[in-house]
Amino acid sequence: MSHPGTLILIMAIAVLAPLLAYAAARRLTVPVAIFEIGLGIVIGPDALGWAHPDELIDTLSTLGLSMLIFLSGYEIEFAAVRGDTLRRAVGAWVLTLALALGITFALTGAQATKSFVIGTALTSTALGAVLPMLRDSAVLHSRFGTVMMAFGAVGEFGPIIAMALLLSGRAPGAATALLAAFAAVTAGALYWAMRPRPPWFARIVATTLHTSGQFAVRLVMLLLAVMLGLSVAFGLDTLLGAFAAGLLTRLILHGAAPESSAEVLGKIEAMGFGFLVPVFFIVTGINFDLHALLGGGRSLLLLPVFLLLFLLLRGAPAWLLAPRDLSRRERTSLTLYCATCLPLVVAITTIGVDDGVLGQGEAAALVGAAMLSILAFPLMALKALAPHQHQARPSDSVAQTSESW
């Protein structure tokens, strides 16, 4: 490791960020990720210049993003996220994609590849960042939380699929074939995950849960590694594999060891939110090209434009197609949460810059707008939803909610 002090600084920020969020909560609820990104910028090369990421730091950051997407996939409740709500979520995302590609084609002068990069970035929702906020505000398992989970899941999964089809550099037919092959393998894995496990499975999960064996945790890590490896083997983005691994893990644990699943998830979240995910957000701040954003007038002007496009292109379709039983305040909150983005924007702009399609200034404006979205929109969403937080409609009965949809 060429710069051992960088990891120490990153872990120090990981400890400091929740303390700052706790102190700020007396007046304003600020997501921990905001402090992580902000402090990352401060210690980065464009500010104090203390942090110098190397291969190890970049690898940990990539694992952090994968873990964030994995935990998003794990939170998806198949029994609840279906029916009319899912159809509306898919419709809202497809409308967003069509609008985003149309507008970016017009703005870029019909530069197809650049339009695909920017347009795909504009369709994402940071479900992995939003779900912890919903959980902390005690609305995750309400009717609104279930709807947000559906819209957010499509906003997370849809751009990953679009990345595989539009940004892989392959011919559309070849990209579609590879994606279909990966989907077939994943479908087979999902079928296997839903099959009954032998009685010993639940016993060994419970027996090793508090020992050095940690069978369930090791199995989850194996599933994640296998799905990441499969996505690489198929030439797809690893985020697709991470999301699929989360879905698989939930089915296996809830089906075979339901009494231990919550505790196993707690251990995985401890690894994710306690170590890997903060590294991703802090490194995002460190790598943020502040000079490119502030050095040219065009890049700085693009930042509010992109922020507005996130709200209009991703948020407005969510408002229009939100389930009819949501109140006006809940629809407003849904709009703002859906327009909250960052992780996939970072991944997509990185692809664009590496391929020479996107300039550093444009990428910095997109990522900067995404940072502002994760700072401003959830705070506004929480405020809009606040009167309903103590009257949240539970969605414990899947059958009942499914009928109402």
C-alpha positions as CSV (number, residue, x, y, z in Angstrom):
1,M,0.0,0.0,0.0
2,S,1.7,3.1,-1.2
3,H,-0.1,5.6,1.1
4,P,-0.9,3.8,4.4
5,G,-2.2,7.1,6.0
6,T,-5.1,7.3,3.5
7,L,-6.9,4.2,4.9
8,I,-6.4,5.6,8.4
9,L,-7.9,8.9,7.3
10,I,-10.8,7.2,5.7
11,M,-11.6,5.1,8.8
12,A,-11.3,8.3,10.9
13,I,-13.9,10.0,8.8
14,A,-16.1,6.9,8.9
15,V,-16.1,7.3,12.7
16,L,-16.5,11.1,12.7
17,A,-19.4,11.2,10.1
18,P,-22.1,9.5,12.3
19,L,-21.0,11.8,15.2
20,L,-21.5,14.8,13.1
21,A,-24.9,13.5,11.8
22,Y,-25.9,12.8,15.4
23,A,-25.0,16.4,16.5
24,A,-26.7,17.9,13.4
25,A,-29.9,15.8,14.1
26,R,-30.9,18.2,16.9
27,R,-31.7,20.8,14.2
28,L,-31.7,18.9,10.9
29,T,-31.7,15.3,9.8
30,V,-28.7,14.9,7.5
31,P,-27.8,11.6,5.9
32,V,-24.4,10.2,7.2
33,A,-23.3,9.8,3.5
34,I,-23.3,13.6,3.1
35,F,-20.7,14.0,5.8
36,E,-18.7,11.1,4.4
37,I,-18.6,12.6,0.9
38,G,-18.0,16.1,2.1
39,L,-15.1,15.2,4.4
40,G,-13.7,13.0,1.6
41,I,-13.6,16.1,-0.6
42,V,-11.9,18.1,2.1
43,I,-9.0,15.5,2.5
44,G,-8.9,14.9,-1.3
45,P,-6.3,16.1,-3.7
46,D,-8.3,19.2,-4.8
47,A,-8.6,20.5,-1.2
48,L,-6.1,19.6,1.6
49,G,-4.4,16.9,-0.5
50,W,-4.0,14.5,2.5
51,A,-5.6,11.4,0.8
52,H,-4.0,9.5,-2.0
53,P,-6.1,6.5,-3.1
54,D,-4.3,3.5,-4.5
55,E,-5.3,0.1,-5.8
56,L,-6.3,-1.3,-2.4
57,I,-8.4,1.8,-1.6
58,D,-10.1,1.6,-5.0
59,T,-10.8,-2.1,-4.5
60,L,-12.4,-1.5,-1.1
61,S,-14.5,1.3,-2.6
62,T,-15.7,-1.0,-5.4
63,L,-16.6,-3.6,-2.8
64,G,-18.5,-0.9,-0.9
65,L,-20.6,0.0,-3.9
66,S,-21.3,-3.7,-4.5
67,M,-22.3,-4.2,-0.9
68,L,-24.6,-1.1,-1.1
69,I,-26.4,-2.6,-4.1
70,F,-26.4,-6.1,-2.5
71,L,-28.2,-4.7,0.6
72,S,-30.7,-2.9,-1.7
73,G,-31.5,-6.2,-3.4
74,Y,-31.9,-7.9,-0.1
75,E,-34.5,-5.4,1.1
76,I,-36.8,-6.2,-1.8
77,E,-39.8,-8.1,-0.6
78,F,-41.1,-10.1,-3.5
79,A,-44.5,-10.7,-1.9
80,A,-45.2,-7.0,-1.4
81,V,-43.5,-5.4,-4.4
82,R,-45.7,-6.7,-7.2
83,G,-49.0,-6.1,-8.9
84,D,-50.2,-2.7,-9.8
85,T,-47.5,-1.0,-7.7
86,L,-44.7,-2.7,-9.6
87,R,-46.4,-2.0,-12.9
88,R,-46.6,1.7,-12.0
89,A,-42.9,1.7,-10.9
90,V,-41.8,0.1,-14.2
91,G,-43.9,2.5,-16.2
92,A,-42.5,5.5,-14.4
93,W,-38.9,4.4,-15.0
94,V,-39.6,3.6,-18.7
95,L,-41.1,7.1,-19.1
96,T,-38.1,8.6,-17.4
97,L,-35.7,6.7,-19.7
98,A,-37.6,7.9,-22.8
99,L,-37.6,11.5,-21.7
100,A,-34.0,11.4,-20.5
101,L,-32.7,10.0,-23.8
102,G,-34.8,12.4,-25.8
103,I,-33.6,15.5,-23.9
104,T,-29.9,14.4,-23.8
105,F,-30.0,13.7,-27.6
106,A,-31.2,17.2,-28.1
107,L,-28.7,18.8,-25.6
108,T,-25.7,16.9,-27.0
109,G,-26.5,17.4,-30.6
110,A,-27.5,13.8,-31.2
111,Q,-24.2,12.3,-29.9
112,A,-25.5,8.9,-29.2
113,T,-23.0,7.4,-26.8
114,K,-22.8,10.6,-24.7
115,S,-26.6,10.7,-24.6
116,F,-26.7,7.1,-23.4
117,V,-24.3,7.9,-20.6
118,I,-26.0,11.0,-19.4
119,G,-29.5,9.7,-20.0
120,T,-29.0,6.5,-18.1
121,A,-27.5,8.4,-15.2
122,L,-30.6,10.6,-15.0
123,T,-32.8,7.5,-14.5
124,S,-31.3,6.2,-11.3
125,T,-32.5,6.2,-7.8
126,A,-30.2,5.6,-4.8
127,L,-32.3,2.9,-3.1
128,G,-29.3,1.8,-1.1
129,A,-29.0,5.3,0.4
130,V,-32.7,5.9,0.8
131,L,-33.7,2.6,2.5
132,P,-31.6,3.3,5.7
133,M,-33.3,6.7,5.9
134,L,-36.7,5.1,5.6
135,R,-35.8,2.6,8.3
136,D,-34.4,5.2,10.6
137,S,-37.6,7.2,10.2
138,A,-39.8,4.1,10.9
139,V,-41.7,4.2,7.6
140,L,-39.9,1.4,5.7
141,H,-42.6,-1.2,6.5
142,S,-45.5,1.2,6.0
143,R,-47.6,1.4,2.8
144,F,-45.5,4.3,1.7
145,G,-42.3,2.4,2.4
146,T,-43.5,-0.5,0.3
147,V,-44.3,1.8,-2.6
148,M,-41.0,3.5,-2.3
149,M,-39.3,0.1,-2.3
150,A,-40.9,-0.8,-5.6
151,F,-40.1,2.5,-7.3
152,G,-36.6,2.6,-5.9
153,A,-35.9,-1.0,-6.8
154,V,-36.8,-0.3,-10.5
155,G,-34.8,2.9,-10.3
156,E,-31.8,0.9,-9.1
157,F,-32.2,-2.2,-11.3
158,G,-33.4,-0.4,-14.5
159,P,-30.2,1.7,-15.0
160,I,-28.1,-1.4,-14.4
161,I,-29.9,-3.2,-17.2
162,A,-29.6,-0.1,-19.4
163,M,-25.8,0.0,-18.6
164,A,-25.5,-3.6,-19.8
165,L,-27.4,-2.8,-23.1
166,L,-26.3,0.7,-23.9
167,L,-22.9,1.2,-22.3
168,S,-21.2,-2.2,-22.8
169,G,-19.7,-1.3,-26.1
170,R,-21.2,-4.4,-27.7
171,A,-23.7,-4.6,-30.5
172,P,-27.3,-4.4,-29.1
173,G,-28.0,-8.0,-30.2
174,A,-24.9,-9.4,-28.5
175,A,-25.5,-7.4,-25.3
176,T,-29.1,-8.6,-25.2
177,A,-28.1,-12.2,-25.7
178,L,-25.6,-12.0,-22.8
179,L,-28.1,-10.3,-20.6
180,A,-30.7,-12.9,-21.4
181,A,-28.2,-15.7,-20.6
182,F,-27.3,-14.0,-17.3
183,A,-31.1,-13.7,-16.5
184,A,-31.6,-17.3,-17.3
185,V,-28.9,-18.4,-14.9
186,T,-30.2,-16.0,-12.2
187,A,-33.7,-17.3,-12.7
188,G,-32.4,-20.8,-12.2
189,A,-30.6,-19.7,-9.0
190,L,-33.8,-18.0,-7.8
191,Y,-35.7,-21.2,-8.4
192,W,-33.1,-23.1,-6.4
193,A,-33.2,-20.6,-3.6
194,M,-37.0,-21.0,-3.2
195,R,-36.8,-24.7,-2.8
196,P,-37.0,-26.1,0.7
197,R,-33.7,-26.5,2.5
198,P,-32.9,-29.7,4.5
199,P,-33.5,-29.4,8.3
200,W,-29.8,-29.3,9.1
201,F,-29.5,-26.0,7.2
202,A,-31.5,-24.0,9.8
203,R,-29.8,-25.9,12.6
204,I,-26.2,-25.1,11.5
205,V,-27.2,-21.5,10.8
206,A,-28.5,-21.1,14.4
207,T,-25.6,-23.1,15.9
208,T,-22.8,-21.2,14.3
209,L,-24.4,-17.7,14.5
210,H,-22.5,-16.8,17.6
211,T,-19.3,-18.9,17.0
212,S,-16.3,-18.5,14.8
213,G,-18.0,-20.7,12.2
214,Q,-20.5,-18.0,11.1
215,F,-21.9,-20.4,8.4
216,A,-24.7,-18.1,7.3
217,V,-22.4,-15.1,6.9
218,R,-19.8,-17.1,4.9
219,L,-22.6,-18.5,2.7
220,V,-23.8,-15.0,2.0
221,M,-20.3,-13.9,1.0
222,L,-20.0,-16.9,-1.2
223,L,-23.3,-16.1,-3.0
224,L,-22.1,-12.5,-3.5
225,A,-18.8,-13.6,-4.8
226,V,-20.4,-16.1,-7.2
227,M,-22.9,-13.6,-8.6
228,L,-20.2,-11.0,-9.0
229,G,-18.0,-13.6,-10.8
230,L,-20.9,-14.6,-13.0
231,S,-21.6,-11.0,-14.1
232,V,-17.9,-10.6,-15.0
233,A,-17.9,-13.9,-16.9
234,F,-20.9,-12.6,-18.9
235,G,-19.2,-9.3,-19.5
236,L,-21.8,-7.4,-17.5
237,D,-21.4,-4.8,-14.8
238,T,-20.8,-6.3,-11.4
239,L,-23.6,-4.2,-9.9
240,L,-26.0,-6.5,-11.7
241,G,-24.5,-9.5,-9.9
242,A,-24.6,-7.7,-6.5
243,F,-28.3,-6.9,-6.9
244,A,-29.1,-10.5,-7.9
245,A,-27.1,-11.8,-4.9
246,G,-29.2,-9.7,-2.6
247,L,-32.4,-11.2,-4.0
248,L,-31.0,-14.7,-3.7
249,T,-29.8,-14.2,-0.1
250,R,-33.2,-13.0,1.1
251,L,-35.0,-15.9,-0.5
252,I,-32.6,-18.5,1.0
253,L,-32.5,-17.0,4.5
254,H,-36.2,-16.2,4.9
255,G,-37.2,-19.6,3.4
256,A,-34.8,-21.8,5.3
257,A,-33.9,-20.0,8.5
258,P,-36.5,-17.3,9.1
259,E,-35.8,-17.2,12.8
260,S,-32.2,-16.3,12.2
261,S,-32.5,-14.1,9.1
262,A,-32.8,-10.8,10.9
263,E,-29.7,-11.5,13.0
264,V,-27.7,-12.6,9.9
265,L,-28.8,-9.5,8.1
266,G,-27.5,-7.5,11.1
267,K,-24.1,-9.0,10.7
268,I,-24.0,-8.3,7.0
269,E,-25.1,-4.7,7.5
270,A,-22.4,-4.4,10.2
271,M,-19.8,-5.3,7.5
272,G,-21.5,-3.1,4.9
273,F,-22.5,0.1,6.7
274,G,-19.8,-0.3,9.3
275,F,-16.9,-0.6,6.9
276,L,-17.3,-1.0,3.2
277,V,-20.1,1.4,2.3
278,P,-18.5,4.3,4.2
279,V,-15.3,3.7,2.3
280,F,-17.2,4.0,-1.0
281,F,-18.8,7.3,-0.1
282,I,-15.6,8.8,1.3
283,V,-13.6,7.7,-1.7
284,T,-16.3,9.2,-3.9
285,G,-15.6,12.5,-2.2
286,I,-11.8,12.1,-2.5
287,N,-12.0,11.3,-6.2
288,F,-14.5,14.1,-6.9
289,D,-12.9,16.5,-9.4
290,L,-13.5,19.8,-7.7
291,H,-11.1,21.7,-10.0
292,A,-12.9,20.5,-13.1
293,L,-16.2,21.7,-11.6
294,L,-15.0,25.1,-10.5
295,G,-12.5,25.7,-13.2
296,G,-14.9,26.2,-16.1
297,G,-18.1,28.2,-16.1
298,R,-19.9,25.6,-18.2
299,S,-19.4,22.8,-15.8
300,L,-20.7,24.9,-12.8
301,L,-23.7,25.9,-14.8
302,L,-24.5,22.3,-15.7
303,L,-24.7,21.3,-12.1
304,P,-28.1,23.0,-11.3
305,V,-29.3,21.9,-14.7
306,F,-28.6,18.3,-14.0
307,L,-30.1,18.6,-10.5
308,L,-33.3,20.0,-12.0
309,L,-33.3,17.2,-14.6
310,F,-33.0,14.6,-11.8
311,L,-36.1,16.1,-10.2
312,L,-38.2,16.6,-13.4
313,L,-37.2,13.4,-15.3
314,R,-37.0,10.9,-12.5
315,G,-39.3,12.5,-9.9
316,A,-42.2,13.8,-12.1
317,P,-43.1,10.4,-13.7
318,A,-43.1,8.9,-10.1
319,W,-45.6,11.6,-9.1
320,L,-47.8,11.0,-12.2
321,L,-47.8,7.2,-11.8
322,A,-47.8,6.9,-8.0
323,P,-50.6,4.6,-6.6
324,R,-53.8,6.5,-6.2
325,D,-54.2,5.7,-2.5
326,L,-51.1,7.8,-1.6
327,S,-51.8,11.3,-0.2
328,R,-50.4,14.4,-1.8
329,R,-47.7,14.6,0.9
330,E,-46.7,11.0,0.3
331,R,-46.6,11.6,-3.5
332,T,-44.4,14.6,-3.0
333,S,-42.1,12.6,-0.7
334,L,-42.0,9.7,-3.3
335,T,-41.1,12.2,-6.0
336,L,-38.2,13.5,-4.0
337,Y,-36.9,10.1,-2.9
338,C,-37.0,8.8,-6.4
339,A,-35.0,11.8,-7.6
340,T,-32.3,11.0,-5.0
341,C,-29.3,9.4,-6.7
342,L,-25.5,9.0,-6.4
343,P,-24.0,5.5,-6.5
344,L,-25.0,4.6,-10.0
345,V,-24.3,8.1,-11.2
346,V,-20.7,7.6,-10.0
347,A,-20.5,4.2,-11.7
348,I,-22.0,5.5,-15.0
349,T,-19.9,8.7,-15.2
350,T,-16.8,6.6,-14.5
351,I,-17.6,4.5,-17.5
352,G,-18.2,7.6,-19.6
353,V,-14.9,9.2,-18.6
354,D,-12.9,6.0,-19.0
355,D,-14.3,5.5,-22.6
356,G,-13.5,9.1,-23.5
357,V,-17.2,9.9,-24.0
358,L,-17.7,12.3,-21.1
359,G,-15.4,15.2,-20.2
360,Q,-14.1,15.6,-16.6
361,G,-16.2,18.8,-16.2
362,E,-19.4,17.1,-17.3
363,A,-18.8,14.1,-15.1
364,A,-18.1,16.4,-12.1
365,A,-21.3,18.3,-12.8
366,L,-23.3,15.1,-12.9
367,V,-21.8,13.7,-9.7
368,G,-22.0,17.1,-8.0
369,A,-25.7,17.3,-8.8
370,A,-26.2,13.8,-7.5
371,M,-24.4,14.8,-4.3
372,L,-26.7,17.7,-3.9
373,S,-29.7,15.5,-4.6
374,I,-28.7,13.1,-1.7
375,L,-28.3,16.1,0.5
376,A,-31.4,18.1,-0.3
377,F,-34.1,15.8,-1.6
378,P,-34.3,13.3,1.3
379,L,-34.4,16.2,3.8
380,M,-37.3,17.7,1.9
381,A,-39.0,14.3,1.6
382,L,-38.7,13.6,5.3
383,K,-40.3,17.0,6.0
384,A,-43.1,16.4,3.5
385,L,-43.8,12.9,5.1
386,A,-43.4,14.0,8.7
387,P,-47.1,14.4,9.6
388,H,-47.6,10.8,8.4
389,Q,-44.7,9.1,10.2
390,H,-46.7,8.4,13.4
391,Q,-49.7,7.2,11.4
392,A,-47.8,5.0,9.0
393,R,-50.0,2.3,7.5
394,P,-48.4,-1.1,8.2
395,S,-48.0,-3.6,5.4
396,D,-47.5,-6.7,7.5
397,S,-50.2,-8.6,5.8
398,V,-49.0,-9.3,2.3
399,A,-52.3,-10.8,1.2
400,Q,-54.2,-7.8,2.4
401,T,-51.9,-5.2,0.7
402,S,-51.8,-7.3,-2.5
403,E,-55.6,-7.3,-2.8
404,S,-55.7,-3.5,-2.2
405,W,-53.2,-3.0,-5.0
